[in-house]
Amino acid sequence: MAPAASFAGIPLSLISLVTLTVQNSALTVVLHYSRISVPADRMYSAASAVLLNELLKGAISLSIAFRNSVVATARPGDYARIPSTDDDERKRALQGTAWSPETIRAGGAKMLREVFSRDCWKLSIPACLYVIQNNLQFVAASNLDVPTFQVTYNLKILTTALFSVFLLGRRLSAQKWAALLFLAAGVGVVQLQSTTSNSSHDSHDMDKAKGLFAVFCACMTSGLAGVYFEMVLKGSKADLWIRNVQLSFFSLLPALMAVFAPGVSLVGGPAKPNPTAGQPIFANFGGWAWAVVFGGLVTALVIRYSDNIMKGFATSLAIVLSFCAGIILFDFNVTLSFLVGSAMVVASTYLYNLPDAGRRALTNSSPLP
Ligand code: C5P
């Protein structure tokens, strides 16, 4: 069996789990703090942060796709010259020698042909959905306290499962359906505290109904975009990074439209004109806004190196971290229903990601002597 991939002796799967967990909860805290700590007239534009995030993601994906294309177009002669019989070693060595003007030109042309292939338009659907989701995240984080946002956002697992049943025809075991029902019930129980207690010192700024509506819509767009992206990947041989370049390319138009839309304020309270409308698009872009953009970038990159099961475990662990952060940083008022509801959500996420009972028995059984 091949040894598990590692970095400095630490398994990559563990690095990925820790990074995803810390990043998940840190991003929620930073998002929330960056929206509630600044007066409206000094607020940065959320839509500009989403646009910047897409531009940076696009630049990173483009560089990786370009490098892969150049290496793939290296001449067969170069390959044969490497004094090794190990195929992987030759490929690695080739990465250093592939950069001749010819291969750069050929690789660039190959990449552009693949990016603008006939089926590239398919990525426009998940691209628009992700832009909507990323903008909605700001509405939710501006109007909900950190732990409530984190727990409710876990409904993504339910919407992703439902869309994969309806669109991909995936069949779920009884154990997974039970976990999903338990998850929905847990989120419901958490909402009891949201409506009956005045849980946060900054709640006068927040509109919980608006925040909950935003988080529910973000869960729908996240589930649909994820399943649609999976459908596109399944039906094609294109490199994942080419698909990511297409995703970022098609995000630009909706992200720009959000920047220039007149809109209303995303923070809570009665609807009022958007205080960032008419400002230069990157006005008030201070450290917190950059932290939000950087956090979104880390999410997107780590997501590309981790599987769904890892994501599931990380989000349930992130609930616990965000819960502690909510108490320590924002005076979050813990109620019994919040504790019970979030324990249900953490347990159901864990249950959902366990291998099914039948498969577990199969993988645990040792081979016959
Ligand atoms: O699926 P989930 O809701 O967890 O996605 C979180 C974020 O990952 C979204 O903000 C989306 O923009 C980003 N993403 C990405 N590239 C992908 C898939 C998701 O940048 N291929």
Boltz pocket constraint, residues with backbone or C-beta under 6 A from the ligand:
constraints:
  - pocket:
      binder: B
      contacts: [[A, 57], [A, 130], [A, 131], [A, 133], [A, 134], [A, 156], [A, 218], [A, 222], [A, 226], [A, 229], [A, 244], [A, 247], [A, 296], [A, 299], [A, 300], [A, 303]]
      max_distance: 6.0
